[in-house]
Amino acid sequence: MGFEITVIIPTYNVAKYIGEALDSVVNQTFKGNVEILLIDDCSTDETPSILEDYKNDHPDRAITVLHQETNARQGTARNRGLGIAQGKYVFFLDGDDTIDPNTFEKMIEKAEGSQCDFVMCDWVYAYEDRKLMYVNYDRFLTNEYLEGEYCERLLEAATYFTVNKLYNRKFLLKHGITYGEGYIYEDYEFYVEVAQRAEKIGIVSNPFYHVRVNEDSTTKKDRKTTIHIDSLVKAVEATITKFDPRWEQSYYHLYKYIVKKTMNYIRERAPMGQKRKTIKKVLTILNRKRTDYYVPRDVVPLFYFYFRRKYVQNSKINQLILIDDLHHKGQLTPLFRKAMKAKETMLKNKTISKLNQKRLIAKKNNELQRYEELSIKENVILFLGFDYRYIGNSKYFFDYMMNRADNTHELYFVTTSNEVPSKYRVTPRSLKFYKILNQAKFVIGESWIPLDFKKKDGQEWIQLWHGTPFKKLFFDSHEPFITTFNKNHKRDKQRDISRWDYLLADSPIAKEKFTTAFAYPEDRILNIGYPRVQWLKDNRNNQKLIKELKQSMDIPEHKKVILYVPTWRDYNYKKSVLDLDYTLDISRMQQLLGEDYVFINKDHSMGRNQLKNPNVITPPNTLEVQNLILLADVIISDYSSIVFDGLAIDKPFYLFINDFDKYEKARGVYDDMARDLGDFFVHTEEELAEKIVKEDVWLDHLMRLKEGYITEGDVNSNELLLEKLTRTNLVNF
């Protein structure tokens, strides 16, 4: 029997974690043959017996347990596994880490589809309380692939992990790539070797690899001996000996990584008296290889002194120690900025203004500190809305709660909209807001929640979100345009995600996508439907309302209404002149359709596509989009989730898409959804007009689509959500 994947897991005293690690491998969605090689490195706890028991409990799995004769460290164990592996691909997993259930399926799909030497996924820290913390900001993660010399962009990484990668075994064998043996940091040389030997690397943007924060790990023990610094020197020597890069920036990135790690290790993992000796040994190894390498001009202060001032190249040990100390204390950057941007004496009135500003800030901070001491009130619900706007799921669930005759909750909505009665309305970031934020039992958001809003113990934060994603969302996308401008984008957003207790979904497909897009636990995603869709269902036959809406926009009753709702394009992010080639030519559509049709153009909130045409109605911003869905006869969009809202009340739709390849590079769409929705794609105005006139909407297919894309049945989303809020244990939804 051939194996597609061999998983190599070295173990040493991981009895507490190895079961969870193995479960994460066994429970993969990947259906191919997987070989598991467990190499125990002379554990002194119960690890060996746990491995044997696990093997016996899973006779249907190809599990091999091997025991080292002497403790020879992880590199030796991994090399042993690599020597006997039978899989086409090899995956290394540490015994205290875990992987997401989708890891192998997604990684091998990319490996097989593009003939990669290896595929890497993103990673995240996992804490004992099961919370995930995303800290990565490696710029190359915005790419689908790295090719040729640019494979060495892996050397830019802040952390050199070898475990989050699916390697083609023939690639490793061809180049004789192995781990260092007998010392810690054995993965340095392996990591650098695969980077400089690879011709094509596939990148999966999801953080599928979960690095456990384990205080008992090898790299956090034996800090009173020289084992760490001795191992570091051996690892650096072995790495530099084999280093022969293709890319001009490789020397800088590798040397930067090694020097930074050296300074960290001598501060945290070395005994007294070894600091200067270790730095000298490492610098000697580096500078013996090369000193005249490329250094970028625009670097942070720490690396400015390290490399542009040539403290590294000239082995200025005392200066390196001084700079590192200032950096560690958080003083280097402020001092650097002060030196580089020295200012003249400030004007007196500016000084007074700043003093007054400081007094106001201090006063507000004192108030906020007092609010933090307030107790949580079990009946208080605070709605943050969709970026403080009175729209979407937040609006409709709030309206439902507000209009309940037997409502016993104390409701507040954070907005400046006068549509919210003053008794419920709270101004964003006012003192009243912070007071209620600290008293609310439930905090309900519908988009990203600012990180400076502190969550209190005992609160429940519920994320309603704002639609079933057709376009790839967050971790499922490389998001190259956004991440290029904000390297901390994903890190900061994941910190917000880690505060959500529950996430609302509107369909089985949405729940599936949210699980990977947000790296979010499936059991905390509530597939009970959206309040905004519930409003559509409740009003689908409300002819009086539909008539009033048409009259408010001067739409003749006899005319058919086409709602055009394009979505935002990432490739327009931060652009002053927008690329609007993707938009529908409504003037052309009017010529093709005649006077029996009226167009409503509802652009995305981040767009600026205001079409000037006498036959085009631009609705007021105050008019909720659900009203437009209700009165529309046909919905035209592209990648927007709005079509799924309309699907709930059987509104026909088409997806006008003429920039698929460009959009795929900027964000991408979910392949399975694109297949499901393919019959609704149109590429030209002529094709679209013909389908509208013939009413060619594939009604049978439209009805079949509802099975996976909306919440069916006689359920009321508002009632279900309220029921969940009133329970003490929301896990049992």
Secondary structure, DSSP 8 states (H G I E B T S, - for coil): ---SEEEEEEESS-TTTHHHHHHHHHT-S--S-EEEEEEE---SSSHHHHHHHHHHH-TTSEEEEEE-SS--HHHHHHHHHHHH--SSEEEE--TT-EE-TTHHHHHHHHHHHHT-SEEEEEEEEE-TTS-EE-----GGGG-SEEEGGGGGGGGG-SS--STTEEEEHHHHHHTT-----SSS-THHHHHHHHHHH-SEEEEEEEEEEEEE--TTSGGGS-TTSSHHHHHHHHHHHHHHHT---SSTTHHHHHHHHHHHHHHHHHHHS--TT-HHHHHHHHHHHHHHH-S-----SS--HHHIIIIIS-TTTTT-HHHHHHHHHHHHTT-HHHHHHHHHT------HHHHHHHHHHHHHHHHHHHHHHHHTTS--EEEEEEEEEBTTBS-HHHHHHHHHHHT-TT---EEEEE---TTS-TTTEE-TTSHHHHHHHHHEEEEEESS---TTS---TT-EEEE--S---SB--GGGS--HHHHHH-TTHHHHHHHHHTT-SEEEESSHHHHHHHHHHTT--GGGEEES--HHHHHHHHHTT-HHHHHHHHHHTT--TTSEEEEE-----GGGTT-SS---TTS--HHHHHHHH-TTEEEEE---TT-------TTEE---TTS-HHHHHHH-SEEEESS-THHHHHHTTT--EEEE-S-HHHHHHHT-B-HHHHHHHGGGEE-SHHHHHHHHHTT---HHHHHHHHHHHS--SS--HHHHHHHHHTSS-GGG-
